[in-house]
Amino acid sequence: MGKHPLPGSERAVAEGSQVVGRCDPAETIEAVVMLRRQQEAQFQQLVRGIESGSSGAVPISRDELEQRFGASPADIATLKAFAAQHGLNVVREDPAARTVVLSGTIAQFQSAFDVELQHYEHRSIGRYRGRTGAISVPDDLNGVVTAVLGLDNRPQARPHFRIRPPFRPARAEPAVSFTPLQLASLYRFPQGDGGGECIGIVELGGGYRTSDLIAYFSSLGVKAPKVVPLGVDQVGNDPTGDPGGPDGEVTLDIEIAGAIAPGATLAVYFAPNSDAGFVDAVSRAVHDTTYKPSVISISWGASESTWTEQSMQAFNDVLQSAMAIGVTICAAAGDSGSSDGVGDGQDHVDFPASSPYVLACGGTSVEVSGQSIVREVVWNDGANGGATGGGVSTVFPVPAWQEGLSAAGSHGGNTPLVRRGVPDVAADASPTTGYDVLIGGQNTVVGGTSAVAPLWAALIARINAAKGQQAGFVNAKLYKAANVCNDITQGNNGSYAAVSGWDACTGLGSPDGAKVAAAL
């Protein structure tokens, strides 16, 4: 039987990495295998209808998604026969999510997929298991398997939050901070507590301490929400005690979403920080038939340039499934300005925020007097303080709802969008005007676009609860509606400037919650 390279699975050595030795052939690992969809053409037709905001296109149920567009029993059987032939065990199969998790030794995986796995060392990401070249599959799985993730376990994403540093950015106004409830009020969020909704929160490591949550919600005078930790791929809630690490991200996401929507259940999906873990965590949230999140908050990401084509495609497939069942996904646009922290002198945008199937959340800095925001500008605290991500994708075509828009350069000139522009919306993200949270027993002020994703997710949970139905894919509606966001017209994130209307720093602007609710 012949072998075929899996399209888009090619891996190169990460710049700055060196091989430090071969992997132990007897070591046991897991890989996530994604399979093709049944009735792909009909599925894409449904997605296009929802994406364009056409009135005839309505989301389907999770059950219908599985029955019509899940993996076929025949494809799963073919994969299981292949796995058995190579001594690989099936850990989990999920026809709705079109995923099968396999476990086996390094030697068995190397033989099954024609790869060589080696240990690499990298100055900033440390030691990881990696591979180069493509993954191969046999004739009968060619076109059936769409991705094999997890053979390489290099860290894929970083959390987009910034703890307020002891130094002060060079600006005149003093540093201030707000509770999530104060920001919800400043942004005129509609009344409500998100009762009956579930907000899914995706985390790649770290954890929260219940004692922090109890003390925090009590200090706000808010009923503590129900928080459910859910482990994915053998990773669970595991606080390390380091507020500057993933614990800071996890706790911040829960405290912001929970303060604004304390009536909602917060389902927190913990997974390993790898492309396999990230894709699988979002997939588990989308396809969760127990908690059924109606909105998902993602505060992690990485520049488009660091993803393989197969992992990005697999992730995008999951995001399309979310759209098909009416689940809104809010993703942080990044905290390193228009370069997204890549350092090659080029502009980059962050994925998954750059996917056309998510609401990409950028950042602002606010000035408040009394109960009102009197000035709001692009978040840009300089090289050390961070700046909102934003720009133009190099991967995704321009979506229907962004046609005719232009990205304004910070040195003048407008470039018509030929690809997806990022972000869609924004909110306060500067650590200098940041969020009061409690992490590891310490009162802390944080910023970053990872505060904006749970803020928007909580707004959508309030809207869903009040309406009694899911807002679903909101982008087309927000772009179509007039003035539902506070337009940000001052500042830049490096290469891009804020201007009237949409821009590649703050998107449509920050939320006017009452108007957003009316538009949705």
N, C-alpha and C positions, 0 to 999 in steps of 0.2 A: 504494500500500500504506500502511495506517495505521500510526501509531506509538503505543506504549503505555509509560507510565512504569513503570520496574522497581520493584516494591514494596520499600520500605525503603531505596532508594538515595539518598534526599534528604540533601543536605549543607547545613549552615549555615556561615557564616563563623565560624571559631574565635574565641572572645572574645579581644579584644586584638590581632587580626590586621587588617592594612590592605592593600588592593590596592596593589601598587607597579608594575603594568604588565601588559600582555598577554603571553602566551607567544609565542615565535617559531613561526609556523605551520609552518616547515620542520624544526623540531627533531624527531628521532626518539625515540619512547618505546615502552614495552611495557605491555600490560595483561593481566591474568589473568581469563579468562572461565570461570565455573563453570556447568555444565549439570545439569539434573535427573537424578535417579536412575531407573533402570528398576526396576519392581516396588516402588515406594515403600511400599505398604501392607504387603507381606511383610517388607520390611526393618525397618519400625517394629515389627512384631510380634516379630521376632528381638531387636531392641534392648531392647524392653520386658521380654522374658523374661530377658535377661542382666542388665538393670538391677535387676530385682526379686530376682535370685539364684535363680530357679527352676531346679530340677535338670535339667529337660528342655531348657533353652536352652543350647546349646554354641556357642562361637565357630567361625567358618568360616575357611577358608584365604584367603590373599590372592588366589589364582587364582579361587576360587569367588566372592569379593567382586566381582572384575572381571566375571566372566561373568554373574552374576545381577543385580548391582546397580550396574554401571558405567554410563557414558553409552552410549546406543544409537548404533550407526553412523549411523543416519538423522539423529539430532540433531547429531552432529558434522559430517556432510555439509552440513546446512542452515546451520550456523554458518560453515563454510568458504566456502560459496557467498556468504553475506552479506559475509564479510571480503574476498573477491576483488572483489566489486562495488564496495567502497570503497577498493580498492588496499592493503588491509592484508595483511601476510604472516603465515603460521602459523610460529611459532618452535618450538613443541613442542605435541604433543597427548598426553594421557594418559587413555585411556578409563577405567582403574581409578579414578583420582582425579577423573574427570569435569572435567578442566581442559584448556583450550586457551589457550596464550599467544600473543597477537597483537602484531605490531610494525608501526609506521607513523608517519607524521608527526602532529604536533598537529592540523594542518588536517584530515587524514583521520579521526582519531578524533572530532574535534568534529562533523564531518558525519555520521559513522556513528551516533553515540550522542546527537546533539542536545544537546551540552554546550558551555559556553564555559570554557576553561581560562585562568586568570590566575595571575600570581605574587603571593604574599602575603608580608608580613613580620610576624613575631611576636616580641615582646621576649625570650621564653625559648626558643622552638623554632627561631627564625631564619627563613630564607627557604624557601618551599616552593611547589609547584604545587598549586593548588586549584580547586575548582568550587563552585557553589551550585545548589540545586534537585535535580531527579531526572535519572537517566539514562533514555533512551528506547530501546526496541527495536521492530523491525517486527512486523507480525502473525504471521509464521511463526516468530518466536523468542519470542513472548509465552507465558510458562509453560515455555519450554524453557531459557532462560537464567535462572539463579537469582542471579547476582552478576557485576558487572564491576568489578574491583578494580585500582587502580594508576593510574587517570587522575589521581587526587589522590594526591600522594606525601608528605603531611605526616607527620612522625614519629608513629607510633601508640603505641608502648610505651616503658616505661623499665625498666632493670634493677633488680631488688630486692636490692641489696647495699649494705652500709655499711662503709667502712673505719673501724677504730677511730680516733676523733679524738684529737688531743693533749689536749683538755680531758677532765676526768673528770665523768661524771654525778654528781649529788649523792646518793651512796649510801655506806653504811659500808664494805662489803667491797671489798678491793682487786681491780683488774682481773686476770683470769686468761685463759689461752687453752689450746686443746686441738688436737691433731692429729685428723684425721678418724678415725684408727684408735683413738685414745683414746675418742672419742665412741661409736664402734661398740661398743667394749668396755663402756663405761658403760651403753649402751642394750641390752646383752646380745644383740647381733646373732649369729645362728648362724654357725658356722665356714664357711669357704669363700671362694673368690675370684671367683665369678661366671663361671668358665671356660665357654666355649662360648656365652655370652650376648652380645647387643649392646645397649648403652645408647645411645639417640639423645639428642643434646643440641642444643637449638635456640638459635641466637644471632643477634642483629640488629645486626651491626657488630662492629668490633674484631677481635681475634685473639689467638693464643697464640704464644709462642716455644718451640721445641723445647728450647732450652737450659734454660729455666725448668723444664720438665717433667722432663728428665733429672736435673737437680740436686735437684729436690724429691723425686721418688720414691726416688732414691738416699739422700737424707737420712733417709727413713723406713725404709729397708731393704726396700723393696717393689720387685718386678719392674715395670718401667714397662709400662703397658698399651699395646695397639696403638691409636693415635689416628688417625682418618681424617678429614681436612677435606673437606667436600663443599660446593661452591658452588651456590647457588640464585639464579636471576634476576641473573646477572652479578656476584655478590658472593662473595668467598672469604675465606680466612684472611688478615687484613690488620692485624697488630698496629700500633698507633699509638704505643706507648711510654708511654701515659698510664694508670697503674694505677687512677686514679680514674674513668676512662671505661670504655667497653665492654670493654677488655682485662682489666680487673679481674674482670668478670663471667665472661668466657670462661674465663680461667685458673682461677678459683675453681671453676667447675662441673666442669672436667676433673680438677682435683687432688682434689676431694672424692670424686667418683664413682670415679676411678681408684685412689685409695688404698684404698678399701673393696672394690672389685671389680676388682683388677688383672688378673684372668684374662679379663675381658670386653673386647670391642672397643668403643671409644668412637667412634661416628660423629657428627661435629659438623657440623650443617647451618647454613651461614652465609647470611643473606638480608638484603636492605635493610630498614631500620626504617620500614615502612609497613604499612597493613593488608594490601595485596597480598603483600608480602614475608613477613610473619608467617604468614599463612594458608598460603602456598605452601610455606614451610619445614616447617611441621608436616605438611602433606599429603605432601611428599616423604619425610619420615621414616616416616610411617605406611605409605605404599605402596612403600617401598624393598624391591625383591625381591632386591637384592644382599646388603645387610647385615642386613636383616630385624630391626630392633630389637624386643625384647620389652617394653621399658619406655622411655619418653621423659621427659626432664626439661626443664621450661620455667621459666626464672627471670625472665621478662619479662612485663609486663602493663600494663594501664591501667584506670582506673575505667570501669565499665559505661557511664557517661554520655558518654564520649568516643567510643564506637563507633557507626557507623551500624548500622541494623537488618540491612542486607544483609551487611555484613562479619561481624557477630556470628553471623548464621545460617550463613554460608558456613563459618566457623570451627567452629561447633557440628556441622555436617554432617561435617567431617573427624574431629572427636572421636568422633562416633557410629560412623564407619567403624573407628576404632581399637578401640572397644569390641567391634565385631562380629568382629574378627579376633584378639581376646584380647591387645591391647597395652595395658599400664597407662600412664596419663599422670599425672605428678606436676607440679603447678603451684604456684609461690610465691604466697602470699596478699597480699603487699604489705607495705611497711615504714613506712606513714604512719598507723597506727592506724585508728580507725573512720571517719575522714573520707576515707581513701585519698588524702589530699593535695589534695582538690578545692578546699577553701577557700570553699564557699558556705554553710557552717554546717550542712550536712546530712550524714547518714551515707551512705557509699558502699562498695561492695565492688569488688574487682579482677576483671577478666576477662582471661584464660580461667579463673582459679581458680574463678570463680562458676559455671562450667558444671557441670551435674550429671553430666557424663561424665568428669570428672577427679578425682583425689585432691588436694584443696586443702590446702596445707601452710602452717600458721601457725608462730609463733615463741614460744620461751620463753627464760628466763634460768636458768642452773643454778648450784647451789652444790655443790661436790664435796669429800668427805673420803676420803682413801685411794682405793679403787677403786669408790666408790659415790657416786651423786647423793644428797645428804642433803636438798636443798630445790630445788624447781623451781617457778617462778612465770611468769606472763604476761610476755613481753618488752615492757617499756615504759620506755624511758630518757628520757622527757620529749620536749618539742618538738624539740630539736636532735638527740637521740640516736636517735630513731625508736621505733616500736612496731609490734607485729604487726597486719597487716590482719585484718579479720573483721567479720561483720555479716550482713545479710540482703539477698539479691538483690532488685532491683526488676524483674527480667526473667524469671527462671526459676521455674516452679512448684515446690512442695516435692516432692522425690523420695520414692518409696515408703519408702526406708530412713531417711528423716528424719521420717516422719509421727509426730505425737504429741510432738515435742520443742518446747522453748521457748528463747528467747533471754533471758538474764538481763541486766537493765540495771545499769549501775554505780551508779545511785542508787536501786536497789531495783526490784522489779516484774519479772514474767516475761511475755514476750509470746509466745504460741504461734506457731510458724512457719507462715506461710501461703505463704512462698516459700523457695527454697533457702537454707539457712544455710551460712556460710563461717567457718572452715575445717573440714576433716574430721579432720586430725591436726596434730601440731606436733613441734618438736624445738628444740634450742638455736639461737638466732638473735641474741642480744644481742652487739654488738661488745665489750661489757665482759666477756663470757665466750665470746669468739669463737673462730674457727678459724685455726690457723697455716697460712698459704699462702705461696707464693713468686711474686711478680708483678714482671716487669721487673727481675729480679735482686735484688729487695728482699724480705727477710722481712717479711711484713705480717700483721696480724690483721684479719679481716673478720667481719662478721655479716650479718644480713638474712635474710629468708625464702628468698632465692635460694640460701642454703647448705642449707636444709632439703629443697628439691626433689631435688637430686642425692643427698643423704643417704638419703632414702626410696627413690629410684630404685635406688641401689646395694644397699640391703637387699633390694628385690624381685628384683634380678638374682641375688643370692646364693640367695634362696629358689627362684627358677626353675631355677637350675643344679643345686641339690641335688635338686629334685623331678623334674627332667627334663621339665617342662612349664611353660607360661606361667600365671602366676597370673591374668592377664587383668584384668577389671574387679573391683577389690577392695572397693569401697565397701560394697556390700550385705553382704559377708562380715564386714568389720570392725565394722559397726554391729550385726550380729546376734550376734557373739561377745562373751563376757563378759570384761571386764578384760584385754584384750590390750594396752591402752595404760596408761601411768602417768597417772592422772587429775590434772589441774592444777586447783587450787581457790582459788588466790590471785592477785590482781592484776586489772587491767582494761586495755583498749586505747583508753580514752576513753569511749565510750558503753556498752560491753558489759563484763560482769564474768565472771570464771572462777567456776564453781560445780561441785559434784559432778555427774558425768556430762558429756554434751556441752555445750559452750558456744561462743559466737560470738567467742572469742579463741584458744582452743587446740583446738577440736573435741573429739575423744575423748581427746586427750592425746598424750604423747610415746611413742615405740615401746618396748615390751618385745619385742625382736627375736625371742626364742625363742617367745614366745606368739603373735606375729604370724605366724611361720612355721607354727606348728601350726594356726592358724585358717585359713590360706590353703591 
